[in-house]
Amino acid sequence: MNTERPLDGLVRYVRARWPRYLFGFGGGAVGALLLVYYAAENGRWSLVFLGLGLLLVLAYFLTTSLWSAYEQFSRRHSLPSHVIFELGQIQPTDRLVYVGLGLRDTPIQLSRRLTRGRVQAIDVYNPQLARSSELARRRSPVAPAASDPRLNWLEGSIGMLPLPDNSAPLVASSYTFVEIWQHGDRSLLLKEIRRVLQPGGYLLLAEPARTRTQLLMIGPAALRLPTPEYWRRLLHEAGFNVTWEQNVGDYYLCFRAEKPFPNTVQQLALDLGI
C-alpha cells in the first residue's frame, strides 16, 4: 500500500537540512531584525533599509528553496522514480538494479510500480567518499523497509557491486553521484555499473545540474553543482552512449545511457583509426 503523503518528500528535505534553515535563515533573520531595531533607535536610516533588504533576500531564498524542494521531491511527475520509470520505458514485470546511498525513497517508489518485477537496491554509501552531513542525517532515521518480494536490499561499494559481469539489463541511480565528491570516485562507480550491465543494457541516471533555475532558486549554492556538460562527459568517459536526455523542470537531468555491444565498440575504434 502506498502511504506516501504529498509533502513527505519536502519534509524529509527540510529535516535533513535543519541547521541551514535554523541557523542560516533563522539566525540571519534575527540578525537583520536586531540591525533594524538598533538602527531605528539611533536614527541611522540607511542601516534600517539595509536590514530590511537582508530580510527580503532571506525571505526570497527561503521561499524559493522550499519551492525547489517541493518541485523535485513532492510533485509526482517530477519525482526521480517517476521520470526514471517513464524514460526507461520500464514494464511492471521488469528486473532492475538501483544503485544509491542508502536512501530508500526512490527504490521503494520504483518497486511499487512493479507487479512481478523486482528492484535490487545496492547501498554504496561510504562516509569518506560522500561526506555531506545532510546526507548522513537523511540516512540515520530510516527504519528497515517492510518485507516486499519486489524489493531486495544489498550492500556494496563504488568499486565492487555484488553482481556478476553482464548480469543486469537495467541500472538506475538518482542524486547519488552528486554526493560523491571526487571525479575519480564517480568514474569508478560508473565503470562498475558498466561492468554489471548487459551489452545493450541501459543506465538511467538522474542528477541535479547547475542551471539558470537552480541559480535563481538556491543562489550561490548552485555553483557547487556540476554542469550538464560535465554529466555528459562523465558518461562518455565511462564508455556509455547517451541515447536520450530529459531536463526535468530545469532542476535535474535524467539520462538514458546505453552500454554498447562489443562489436559496436570495436567498429568505433576502427572508424577512429585506433
TORKOL-4160 file (C-alpha; in steps of 0.2 Angstrom, whole numbers, padded with zeros to 4 digits, m for minus):
274
<pt num="1" X="0000" Y="0000" Z="0000"/>
<pt num="2" X="0006" Y="0017" Z="m0005"/>
<pt num="3" X="0007" Y="0028" Z="0011"/>
<pt num="4" X="0017" Y="0042" Z="0004"/>
<pt num="5" X="0009" Y="0059" Z="0008"/>
<pt num="6" X="0010" Y="0073" Z="m0004"/>
<pt num="7" X="0023" Y="0083" Z="0007"/>
<pt num="8" X="0033" Y="0069" Z="0013"/>
<pt num="9" X="0047" Y="0072" Z="0001"/>
<pt num="10" X="0048" Y="0091" Z="0006"/>
<pt num="11" X="0048" Y="0086" Z="0025"/>
<pt num="12" X="0062" Y="0074" Z="0023"/>
<pt num="13" X="0072" Y="0088" Z="0013"/>
<pt num="14" X="0070" Y="0101" Z="0027"/>
<pt num="15" X="0073" Y="0089" Z="0041"/>
<pt num="16" X="0090" Y="0084" Z="0034"/>
<pt num="17" X="0094" Y="0102" Z="0031"/>
<pt num="18" X="0088" Y="0109" Z="0048"/>
<pt num="19" X="0104" Y="0118" Z="0053"/>
<pt num="20" X="0104" Y="0128" Z="0037"/>
<pt num="21" X="0086" Y="0133" Z="0040"/>
<pt num="22" X="0088" Y="0136" Z="0058"/>
<pt num="23" X="0105" Y="0145" Z="0059"/>
<pt num="24" X="0106" Y="0151" Z="0041"/>
<pt num="25" X="0088" Y="0158" Z="0038"/>
<pt num="26" X="0083" Y="0159" Z="0056"/>
<pt num="27" X="0099" Y="0166" Z="0063"/>
<pt num="28" X="0100" Y="0178" Z="0048"/>
<pt num="29" X="0083" Y="0185" Z="0051"/>
<pt num="30" X="0086" Y="0188" Z="0069"/>
<pt num="31" X="0102" Y="0197" Z="0065"/>
<pt num="32" X="0093" Y="0208" Z="0052"/>
<pt num="33" X="0079" Y="0212" Z="0064"/>
<pt num="34" X="0092" Y="0217" Z="0078"/>
<pt num="35" X="0100" Y="0228" Z="0065"/>
<pt num="36" X="0084" Y="0236" Z="0060"/>
<pt num="37" X="0080" Y="0239" Z="0079"/>
<pt num="38" X="0097" Y="0246" Z="0083"/>
<pt num="39" X="0097" Y="0257" Z="0068"/>
<pt num="40" X="0080" Y="0264" Z="0071"/>
<pt num="41" X="0084" Y="0268" Z="0089"/>
<pt num="42" X="0099" Y="0278" Z="0084"/>
<pt num="43" X="0091" Y="0286" Z="0068"/>
<pt num="44" X="0103" Y="0278" Z="0056"/>
<pt num="45" X="0090" Y="0275" Z="0042"/>
<pt num="46" X="0102" Y="0269" Z="0029"/>
<pt num="47" X="0106" Y="0254" Z="0041"/>
<pt num="48" X="0087" Y="0251" Z="0043"/>
<pt num="49" X="0085" Y="0249" Z="0024"/>
<pt num="50" X="0100" Y="0238" Z="0024"/>
<pt num="51" X="0092" Y="0227" Z="0037"/>
<pt num="52" X="0075" Y="0227" Z="0028"/>
<pt num="53" X="0084" Y="0222" Z="0012"/>
<pt num="54" X="0093" Y="0207" Z="0020"/>
<pt num="55" X="0076" Y="0201" Z="0027"/>
<pt num="56" X="0069" Y="0202" Z="0009"/>
<pt num="57" X="0084" Y="0192" Z="0002"/>
<pt num="58" X="0082" Y="0179" Z="0016"/>
<pt num="59" X="0063" Y="0178" Z="0013"/>
<pt num="60" X="0066" Y="0176" Z="m0006"/>
<pt num="61" X="0079" Y="0162" Z="m0004"/>
<pt num="62" X="0069" Y="0153" Z="0010"/>
<pt num="63" X="0053" Y="0153" Z="m0001"/>
<pt num="64" X="0062" Y="0148" Z="m0017"/>
<pt num="65" X="0072" Y="0134" Z="m0008"/>
<pt num="66" X="0056" Y="0126" Z="m0001"/>
<pt num="67" X="0048" Y="0128" Z="m0018"/>
<pt num="68" X="0063" Y="0120" Z="m0027"/>
<pt num="69" X="0062" Y="0105" Z="m0014"/>
<pt num="70" X="0044" Y="0103" Z="m0017"/>
<pt num="71" X="0045" Y="0103" Z="m0036"/>
<pt num="72" X="0059" Y="0090" Z="m0035"/>
<pt num="73" X="0054" Y="0078" Z="m0021"/>
<pt num="74" X="0035" Y="0080" Z="m0018"/>
<pt num="75" X="0027" Y="0083" Z="m0035"/>
<pt num="76" X="0023" Y="0066" Z="m0043"/>
<pt num="77" X="0028" Y="0070" Z="m0061"/>
<pt num="78" X="0045" Y="0077" Z="m0055"/>
<pt num="79" X="0050" Y="0063" Z="m0044"/>
<pt num="80" X="0066" Y="0054" Z="m0050"/>
<pt num="81" X="0057" Y="0037" Z="m0048"/>
<pt num="82" X="0043" Y="0043" Z="m0060"/>
<pt num="83" X="0055" Y="0051" Z="m0073"/>
<pt num="84" X="0066" Y="0035" Z="m0072"/>
<pt num="85" X="0051" Y="0024" Z="m0075"/>
<pt num="86" X="0045" Y="0033" Z="m0089"/>
<pt num="87" X="0061" Y="0037" Z="m0098"/>
<pt num="88" X="0067" Y="0019" Z="m0096"/>
<pt num="89" X="0050" Y="0013" Z="m0103"/>
<pt num="90" X="0051" Y="0000" Z="m0088"/>
<pt num="91" X="0037" Y="m0013" Z="m0088"/>
<pt num="92" X="0029" Y="m0019" Z="m0072"/>
<pt num="93" X="0037" Y="m0036" Z="m0075"/>
<pt num="94" X="0055" Y="m0030" Z="m0077"/>
<pt num="95" X="0070" Y="m0033" Z="m0066"/>
<pt num="96" X="0081" Y="m0018" Z="m0062"/>
<pt num="97" X="0096" Y="m0013" Z="m0051"/>
<pt num="98" X="0096" Y="0003" Z="m0041"/>
<pt num="99" X="0112" Y="0010" Z="m0035"/>
<pt num="100" X="0111" Y="0023" Z="m0022"/>
<pt num="101" X="0117" Y="0029" Z="m0005"/>
<pt num="102" X="0105" Y="0020" Z="0007"/>
<pt num="103" X="0091" Y="0032" Z="0004"/>
<pt num="104" X="0076" Y="0021" Z="0002"/>
<pt num="105" X="0063" Y="0033" Z="m0006"/>
<pt num="106" X="0067" Y="0030" Z="m0024"/>
<pt num="107" X="0069" Y="0011" Z="m0024"/>
<pt num="108" X="0053" Y="0009" Z="m0014"/>
<pt num="109" X="0043" Y="0021" Z="m0026"/>
<pt num="110" X="0050" Y="0011" Z="m0041"/>
<pt num="111" X="0045" Y="m0006" Z="m0033"/>
<pt num="112" X="0028" Y="0000" Z="m0030"/>
<pt num="113" X="0025" Y="0002" Z="m0049"/>
<pt num="114" X="0030" Y="m0016" Z="m0052"/>
<pt num="115" X="0019" Y="m0032" Z="m0052"/>
<pt num="116" X="0030" Y="m0047" Z="m0055"/>
<pt num="117" X="0046" Y="m0037" Z="m0057"/>
<pt num="118" X="0060" Y="m0034" Z="m0045"/>
<pt num="119" X="0071" Y="m0020" Z="m0039"/>
<pt num="120" X="0089" Y="m0024" Z="m0032"/>
<pt num="121" X="0094" Y="m0009" Z="m0022"/>
<pt num="122" X="0113" Y="m0008" Z="m0018"/>
<pt num="123" X="0119" Y="0004" Z="m0005"/>
<pt num="124" X="0137" Y="0010" Z="m0009"/>
<pt num="125" X="0137" Y="0023" Z="0005"/>
<pt num="126" X="0155" Y="0027" Z="0012"/>
<pt num="127" X="0156" Y="0042" Z="0023"/>
<pt num="128" X="0174" Y="0045" Z="0017"/>
<pt num="129" X="0168" Y="0047" Z="m0001"/>
<pt num="130" X="0151" Y="0056" Z="0002"/>
<pt num="131" X="0155" Y="0067" Z="0017"/>
<pt num="132" X="0139" Y="0078" Z="0017"/>
<pt num="133" X="0132" Y="0079" Z="0034"/>
<pt num="134" X="0115" Y="0082" Z="0026"/>
<pt num="135" X="0116" Y="0065" Z="0018"/>
<pt num="136" X="0121" Y="0057" Z="0035"/>
<pt num="137" X="0106" Y="0064" Z="0043"/>
<pt num="138" X="0094" Y="0058" Z="0029"/>
<pt num="139" X="0101" Y="0041" Z="0031"/>
<pt num="140" X="0101" Y="0040" Z="0050"/>
<pt num="141" X="0082" Y="0040" Z="0054"/>
<pt num="142" X="0077" Y="0027" Z="0040"/>
<pt num="143" X="0069" Y="0012" Z="0048"/>
<pt num="144" X="0071" Y="m0005" Z="0039"/>
<pt num="145" X="0059" Y="m0006" Z="0025"/>
<pt num="146" X="0045" Y="m0018" Z="0026"/>
<pt num="147" X="0047" Y="m0035" Z="0018"/>
<pt num="148" X="0042" Y="m0034" Z="m0001"/>
<pt num="149" X="0045" Y="m0048" Z="m0014"/>
<pt num="150" X="0048" Y="m0034" Z="m0027"/>
<pt num="151" X="0062" Y="m0026" Z="m0017"/>
<pt num="152" X="0079" Y="m0033" Z="m0012"/>
<pt num="153" X="0092" Y="m0024" Z="m0002"/>
<pt num="154" X="0111" Y="m0027" Z="m0004"/>
<pt num="155" X="0127" Y="m0019" Z="0002"/>
<pt num="156" X="0141" Y="m0014" Z="m0010"/>
<pt num="157" X="0154" Y="m0001" Z="m0013"/>
<pt num="158" X="0159" Y="0010" Z="m0028"/>
<pt num="159" X="0172" Y="m0002" Z="m0033"/>
<pt num="160" X="0163" Y="m0018" Z="m0031"/>
<pt num="161" X="0144" Y="m0021" Z="m0034"/>
<pt num="162" X="0139" Y="m0038" Z="m0028"/>
<pt num="163" X="0133" Y="m0043" Z="m0045"/>
<pt num="164" X="0141" Y="m0054" Z="m0059"/>
<pt num="165" X="0148" Y="m0046" Z="m0075"/>
<pt num="166" X="0135" Y="m0043" Z="m0089"/>
<pt num="167" X="0120" Y="m0048" Z="m0077"/>
<pt num="168" X="0109" Y="m0033" Z="m0076"/>
<pt num="169" X="0098" Y="m0027" Z="m0090"/>
<pt num="170" X="0094" Y="m0010" Z="m0082"/>
<pt num="171" X="0103" Y="0000" Z="m0069"/>
<pt num="172" X="0095" Y="0016" Z="m0061"/>
<pt num="173" X="0103" Y="0029" Z="m0050"/>
<pt num="174" X="0097" Y="0046" Z="m0044"/>
<pt num="175" X="0105" Y="0060" Z="m0034"/>
<pt num="176" X="0120" Y="0048" Z="m0030"/>
<pt num="177" X="0135" Y="0054" Z="m0040"/>
<pt num="178" X="0132" Y="0072" Z="m0035"/>
<pt num="179" X="0135" Y="0067" Z="m0017"/>
<pt num="180" X="0152" Y="0058" Z="m0021"/>
<pt num="181" X="0164" Y="0072" Z="m0021"/>
<pt num="182" X="0179" Y="0066" Z="m0031"/>
<pt num="183" X="0178" Y="0064" Z="m0050"/>
<pt num="184" X="0189" Y="0048" Z="m0049"/>
<pt num="185" X="0176" Y="0040" Z="m0037"/>
<pt num="186" X="0162" Y="0045" Z="m0048"/>
<pt num="187" X="0171" Y="0037" Z="m0063"/>
<pt num="188" X="0175" Y="0021" Z="m0054"/>
<pt num="189" X="0157" Y="0018" Z="m0049"/>
<pt num="190" X="0151" Y="0022" Z="m0067"/>
<pt num="191" X="0163" Y="0009" Z="m0073"/>
<pt num="192" X="0157" Y="m0004" Z="m0061"/>
<pt num="193" X="0139" Y="m0001" Z="m0066"/>
<pt num="194" X="0145" Y="m0003" Z="m0084"/>
<pt num="195" X="0153" Y="m0020" Z="m0079"/>
<pt num="196" X="0137" Y="m0027" Z="m0072"/>
<pt num="197" X="0126" Y="m0021" Z="m0086"/>
<pt num="198" X="0122" Y="m0032" Z="m0100"/>
<pt num="199" X="0128" Y="m0027" Z="m0118"/>
<pt num="200" X="0114" Y="m0016" Z="m0124"/>
<pt num="201" X="0108" Y="m0013" Z="m0107"/>
<pt num="202" X="0104" Y="0005" Z="m0100"/>
<pt num="203" X="0109" Y="0016" Z="m0086"/>
<pt num="204" X="0095" Y="0028" Z="m0081"/>
<pt num="205" X="0104" Y="0042" Z="m0072"/>
<pt num="206" X="0096" Y="0057" Z="m0063"/>
<pt num="207" X="0107" Y="0070" Z="m0056"/>
<pt num="208" X="0105" Y="0089" Z="m0052"/>
<pt num="209" X="0114" Y="0101" Z="m0063"/>
<pt num="210" X="0119" Y="0119" Z="m0062"/>
<pt num="211" X="0106" Y="0128" Z="m0072"/>
<pt num="212" X="0098" Y="0146" Z="m0073"/>
<pt num="213" X="0083" Y="0140" Z="m0062"/>
<pt num="214" X="0095" Y="0132" Z="m0049"/>
<pt num="215" X="0104" Y="0148" Z="m0048"/>
<pt num="216" X="0088" Y="0158" Z="m0046"/>
<pt num="217" X="0081" Y="0146" Z="m0033"/>
<pt num="218" X="0096" Y="0142" Z="m0022"/>
<pt num="219" X="0108" Y="0156" Z="m0026"/>
<pt num="220" X="0127" Y="0153" Z="m0024"/>
<pt num="221" X="0124" Y="0135" Z="m0018"/>
<pt num="222" X="0120" Y="0131" Z="m0036"/>
<pt num="223" X="0138" Y="0134" Z="m0041"/>
<pt num="224" X="0143" Y="0118" Z="m0032"/>
<pt num="225" X="0133" Y="0108" Z="m0044"/>
<pt num="226" X="0141" Y="0100" Z="m0059"/>
<pt num="227" X="0136" Y="0107" Z="m0076"/>
<pt num="228" X="0125" Y="0097" Z="m0089"/>
<pt num="229" X="0141" Y="0096" Z="m0100"/>
<pt num="230" X="0150" Y="0088" Z="m0085"/>
<pt num="231" X="0137" Y="0074" Z="m0083"/>
<pt num="232" X="0138" Y="0071" Z="m0102"/>
<pt num="233" X="0157" Y="0070" Z="m0102"/>
<pt num="234" X="0157" Y="0059" Z="m0087"/>
<pt num="235" X="0146" Y="0046" Z="m0095"/>
<pt num="236" X="0155" Y="0047" Z="m0111"/>
<pt num="237" X="0172" Y="0044" Z="m0102"/>
<pt num="238" X="0165" Y="0029" Z="m0094"/>
<pt num="239" X="0160" Y="0021" Z="m0110"/>
<pt num="240" X="0142" Y="0024" Z="m0111"/>
<pt num="241" X="0132" Y="0031" Z="m0126"/>
<pt num="242" X="0119" Y="0044" Z="m0121"/>
<pt num="243" X="0103" Y="0039" Z="m0131"/>
<pt num="244" X="0091" Y="0051" Z="m0123"/>
<pt num="245" X="0092" Y="0066" Z="m0111"/>
<pt num="246" X="0077" Y="0074" Z="m0102"/>
<pt num="247" X="0078" Y="0091" Z="m0092"/>
<pt num="248" X="0066" Y="0090" Z="m0078"/>
<pt num="249" X="0060" Y="0107" Z="m0073"/>
<pt num="250" X="0077" Y="0114" Z="m0076"/>
<pt num="251" X="0081" Y="0106" Z="m0059"/>
<pt num="252" X="0090" Y="0090" Z="m0064"/>
<pt num="253" X="0094" Y="0080" Z="m0079"/>
<pt num="254" X="0089" Y="0062" Z="m0082"/>
<pt num="255" X="0100" Y="0052" Z="m0095"/>
<pt num="256" X="0097" Y="0036" Z="m0103"/>
<pt num="257" X="0114" Y="0029" Z="m0107"/>
<pt num="258" X="0117" Y="0013" Z="m0116"/>
<pt num="259" X="0132" Y="0000" Z="m0114"/>
<pt num="260" X="0137" Y="m0003" Z="m0132"/>
<pt num="261" X="0139" Y="m0021" Z="m0138"/>
<pt num="262" X="0157" Y="m0027" Z="m0140"/>
<pt num="263" X="0156" Y="m0026" Z="m0159"/>
<pt num="264" X="0150" Y="m0008" Z="m0158"/>
<pt num="265" X="0165" Y="m0003" Z="m0148"/>
<pt num="266" X="0177" Y="m0012" Z="m0160"/>
<pt num="267" X="0169" Y="m0004" Z="m0175"/>
<pt num="268" X="0170" Y="0013" Z="m0167"/>
<pt num="269" X="0188" Y="0010" Z="m0163"/>
<pt num="270" X="0191" Y="0006" Z="m0182"/>
<pt num="271" X="0182" Y="0021" Z="m0188"/>
<pt num="272" X="0193" Y="0032" Z="m0177"/>
<pt num="273" X="0209" Y="0023" Z="m0183"/>
<pt num="274" X="0213" Y="0017" Z="m0166"/>
